[in-house]
Amino acid sequence: MDIFDERTLGLIGAVLVLLGASTVVVKILQRRPESGIDTAILETFQLRVRAWWILFATLAAAFFLGHVVTMVLFGLISFWALREFITLTPTRPGDHRTLFWVFFLVTPLQFVLVGLGYEYYESYSIMIPVYAFLFIPAGIALAGDYKRFLERTAKIQSGLLICVYCLSYAPALLTLKLPPLGSGQLDTGGAVRLLFFFVLIVQLSDALQYAWAQLPSKHVIVPTINTTRTWEGLLGGTVSVTLIGAVLWWATPFHEASWWMAAAMSAVISLMGFAGSITMSAIKRDRGVKDYGTLVEGHGGVLDRADSLCFAAPVFFHCTRWWLGL
């Protein structure tokens, strides 16, 4: 099956052009200090563009290598993100056995079920929020350590929910049975474009919200949590990606409806991405740390880059599933 049809190649090509143009613009501005743009802002954008090159190149390579490789890639990202989340606070010996099963059984099993296809939706949609969530407190209780029991249990459950369960809905987009094109032709690359479109809109939303937040007159939404998240950034970023989503309507399975559905989905992605970012910032402030890790140069850990994806993925998946009547 040829997943790289004209629409898919067009979307990937558009992203490459955008990244190339962004790289050139940043380089030019860095060489022209008289432009008046803060060098710290330019440095931040340069690091973001570099991270995007790595992200989209890795994602495109995974698509080329096939469905299984893409699932494994997201599974590894989830595993590492969960590791960063759990190590944010010390664990007690009574947690270790339960954590072993969470990392080496529950996490891979979630992605195996997702990878088996949409027919297993009823299994992977309840495996973690029902069975794993019941197993975690029972497992810790059996260890006989009751100190800070609720806190320890909630931490593991929250990490598993956000880093594994929610993020698994991103590759689950590949399993959706999309309708044929208007001509009746099978849309072989539709699922790949849908996932690529989702990741693209999430990343653009983060960048544009940051860019709009640089306006001289700004109003921080929650100063005690994140001073870079402003109302101007949220509104400007959401409107911007809504327009971009409308322009890219041809790359989505919503093309038979009209551009407005792709635009609406982009707005939902932007808002949920913001919710993920501000929530994970609150957790970092509570723990007294700046970043979840140091794996990504200039951007902290994997979870610092994937927080928006985690919150937006399940909502986008279910909105798409509802729209397609699956």
C-alpha positions in Angstrom: 0.0 0.0 0.0 1.4 3.4 -1.1 0.9 5.8 1.8 3.0 8.5 0.2 0.4 9.7 -2.3 0.3 13.3 -3.8 -1.5 14.8 -0.8 0.9 13.2 1.7 4.0 14.3 -0.2 2.5 17.7 -0.6 1.9 18.1 3.2 5.5 16.8 4.0 6.9 19.1 1.4 5.0 22.1 2.8 6.5 21.4 6.2 10.0 21.1 4.8 9.6 24.5 3.1 8.3 26.0 6.3 11.2 24.7 8.3 13.7 25.8 5.7 12.2 29.3 5.5 12.2 29.5 9.4 15.8 28.5 9.5 16.9 31.1 6.9 14.9 33.9 8.6 16.3 33.2 12.0 19.9 33.1 10.6 19.3 36.4 8.8 17.9 38.1 11.9 20.8 36.8 14.1 23.3 38.5 11.7 21.4 41.8 11.8 21.4 43.0 15.5 20.0 46.3 14.3 16.7 44.6 13.7 15.8 45.3 17.4 14.6 41.8 18.1 15.7 40.4 21.5 18.6 37.9 20.9 17.1 35.6 23.6 13.9 35.3 21.6 15.9 34.5 18.5 17.9 31.9 20.3 14.7 30.3 21.6 13.2 30.1 18.1 16.5 28.7 16.7 16.4 25.9 19.3 12.7 25.2 18.5 13.4 25.0 14.7 16.2 22.6 15.4 14.0 20.4 17.5 11.3 20.5 14.8 13.8 19.3 12.2 14.6 16.3 14.4 11.0 15.7 15.2 9.5 15.8 11.7 12.5 14.0 10.2 12.1 11.2 12.7 8.3 11.1 12.2 8.6 11.0 8.4 11.2 8.2 8.6 8.9 6.2 10.9 6.1 6.6 8.4 8.3 5.4 5.6 9.4 2.3 7.7 5.9 1.4 8.4 3.0 1.2 10.9 4.9 -0.9 13.5 7.9 1.4 13.6 5.7 4.4 14.2 4.0 2.6 17.1 7.3 1.7 18.6 8.5 5.3 18.2 5.6 6.7 20.2 5.9 3.8 22.7 9.5 4.8 23.4 8.5 8.5 23.7 5.8 7.5 26.2 8.2 5.3 28.2 10.8 8.1 28.5 8.2 10.7 29.3 6.8 8.5 32.1 10.3 8.0 33.4 10.8 11.7 33.6 7.4 12.2 35.3 8.0 9.5 37.9 11.6 10.6 38.7 10.4 14.1 39.4 9.7 13.0 43.0 11.4 10.3 45.1 9.7 6.9 45.3 9.6 4.5 48.2 10.6 0.9 48.1 7.0 -0.1 48.4 6.4 1.5 44.9 9.1 -0.3 43.0 7.3 -3.6 42.2 4.2 -1.8 41.0 6.3 0.6 39.0 8.1 -2.3 37.3 4.8 -3.7 36.0 3.6 -0.2 35.0 6.8 0.4 32.9 7.4 -3.1 31.5 3.9 -4.5 31.2 1.2 -1.8 31.1 3.0 0.7 28.9 4.0 -1.7 26.1 0.7 -3.5 26.3 -1.2 -0.2 25.7 0.7 0.4 22.5 0.4 -3.3 21.4 -3.3 -3.0 21.7 -3.3 0.3 19.8 -1.1 -1.3 17.1 -3.4 -4.2 16.7 -5.9 -1.9 15.1 -9.2 0.0 15.6 -11.0 -3.3 16.3 -9.2 -3.3 19.7 -10.5 0.2 20.6 -12.7 -1.1 23.4 -9.6 -2.8 25.0 -7.1 0.0 24.8 -9.6 2.7 25.7 -10.3 1.1 29.2 -7.2 -0.9 29.9 -5.3 1.9 31.8 -8.2 4.0 33.3 -9.9 0.9 34.6 -7.6 -2.1 35.1 -4.3 -0.4 35.6 -5.8 2.3 37.8 -7.2 -0.4 40.1 -4.0 -2.4 40.0 -1.7 0.5 41.1 -3.2 1.2 44.6 -3.7 -2.5 45.3 -0.1 -3.3 44.4 1.2 -0.5 46.6 -1.0 -1.5 49.4 0.2 -5.1 49.2 3.7 -3.8 49.8 2.6 -2.7 53.3 3.9 0.8 53.1 1.1 3.3 53.9 3.1 6.5 54.3 1.8 9.2 51.8 -0.2 6.4 50.2 -2.6 8.6 48.3 0.1 10.9 47.1 2.2 8.1 45.8 -0.7 6.4 44.1 -2.0 9.5 42.5 1.4 10.4 41.1 1.8 7.0 39.4 -1.8 7.1 38.1 -1.4 10.7 36.8 1.9 9.9 35.0 0.4 6.7 33.4 -2.7 8.6 32.3 -0.9 11.6 30.8 2.3 10.1 29.4 1.1 6.7 28.2 -2.7 6.5 27.9 -3.2 10.0 26.4 -0.2 10.0 24.1 -1.1 6.5 22.7 -4.1 8.2 21.0 -1.7 10.0 18.6 -0.5 6.8 16.8 -4.0 5.4 17.2 -5.0 7.9 14.5 -3.2 5.6 12.1 -5.8 2.8 12.8 -8.9 4.9 12.0 -10.8 3.6 8.9 -11.1 6.8 6.9 -13.8 7.3 4.2 -12.7 7.2 0.5 -12.1 10.4 -1.4 -15.0 12.0 -3.3 -14.1 10.1 -6.4 -14.6 6.9 -4.6 -10.8 6.2 -4.6 -9.3 4.7 -1.5 -7.4 7.4 0.6 -4.4 5.2 1.3 -2.3 8.0 2.9 -5.1 9.6 4.8 -4.2 8.2 8.2 -0.6 9.2 7.8 -1.6 12.7 6.8 -4.0 12.9 9.8 -1.2 12.1 12.3 1.2 14.4 10.5 -1.4 17.2 10.5 -2.0 16.7 14.2 1.6 16.9 15.2 2.2 19.9 12.9 -0.7 21.9 14.3 0.4 21.1 17.9 3.9 22.3 17.2 2.8 25.4 15.3 0.3 26.2 18.1 3.1 26.2 20.7 5.3 28.3 18.6 2.7 30.9 17.6 1.4 31.2 21.1 4.9 32.0 22.2 5.4 34.4 19.3 2.1 36.3 20.0 3.1 36.4 23.7 6.0 38.7 22.9 3.7 41.6 22.2 4.8 44.6 24.3 1.3 44.9 25.9 0.6 41.5 27.4 -1.5 39.9 30.1 -0.2 36.8 31.7 -2.9 34.2 32.3 -1.5 32.5 35.4 1.6 34.4 36.7 2.3 31.9 39.4 2.5 29.0 37.0 3.9 30.2 33.7 4.9 33.8 32.9 5.2 33.1 29.2 1.6 32.1 28.7 -0.5 35.2 27.9 -4.0 35.9 26.8 -2.6 37.6 23.7 -0.5 34.5 23.0 -3.4 32.1 23.5 -5.8 34.1 21.3 -3.3 35.0 18.6 -1.9 31.4 18.5 -5.3 29.8 18.3 -6.6 32.1 15.6 -3.4 31.6 13.6 -3.4 27.8 13.7 -7.2 27.9 13.0 -6.4 29.7 9.7 -3.5 27.4 8.9 -5.7 24.4 9.5 -8.3 25.8 7.2 -5.6 26.2 4.5 -4.5 22.6 5.0 -8.1 21.2 4.8 -7.1 19.1 1.8 -4.6 17.1 3.9 -7.3 15.9 6.3 -10.2 13.4 6.1 -12.5 16.4 6.7 -11.9 17.5 3.1 -15.3 16.3 2.0 -17.1 18.4 4.6 -15.4 21.8 4.0 -12.5 23.8 5.3 -14.4 24.8 8.4 -14.1 21.4 10.0 -10.3 21.3 9.6 -10.2 24.8 11.1 -12.4 23.8 14.1 -10.2 20.8 14.8 -7.1 23.0 14.7 -8.7 25.3 17.2 -9.5 22.4 19.5 -5.9 21.1 19.2 -4.5 24.6 20.1 -6.7 24.9 23.2 -6.0 21.4 24.4 -2.3 21.9 23.8 -2.4 25.0 25.9 -4.2 23.1 28.7 -1.5 20.4 28.6 1.3 23.0 28.8 -0.1 25.0 31.7 -1.0 21.8 33.6 2.5 20.3 33.3 4.0 23.7 34.2 1.9 23.6 37.4 3.3 20.2 38.3 6.9 21.5 37.7 6.3 24.5 39.9 4.9 22.2 42.6 8.0 20.1 42.4 10.3 23.1 42.3 12.0 22.3 38.9 12.4 24.2 35.7 12.3 21.2 33.3 11.3 17.5 33.4 14.7 16.5 32.0 17.7 17.5 29.9 17.5 15.2 26.9 16.5 17.9 24.4 19.0 20.7 24.2 17.4 24.0 25.1 14.0 22.5 25.7 14.5 20.3 28.8 13.2 16.7 28.6 10.9 14.7 26.3 7.9 15.6 28.5 8.6 19.3 28.1 8.1 18.9 24.4 5.3 16.3 24.5 3.0 17.9 27.1 0.8 19.6 24.5 0.6 16.4 22.4 -0.5 14.4 25.5 -3.5 16.5 26.2 -4.5 17.2 22.6 -4.2 13.6 21.3 -7.2 11.9 22.9 -9.5 14.8 22.3 -8.5 15.1 18.6 -8.8 11.3 18.2 -12.3 11.2 19.7 -13.5 14.3 17.8 -12.3 12.7 14.6 -13.9 9.4 15.5 -17.2 11.2 16.2 -17.1 13.2 13.0 -16.4 10.1 10.9 -19.1 8.2 12.7 -16.9 5.4 13.7 
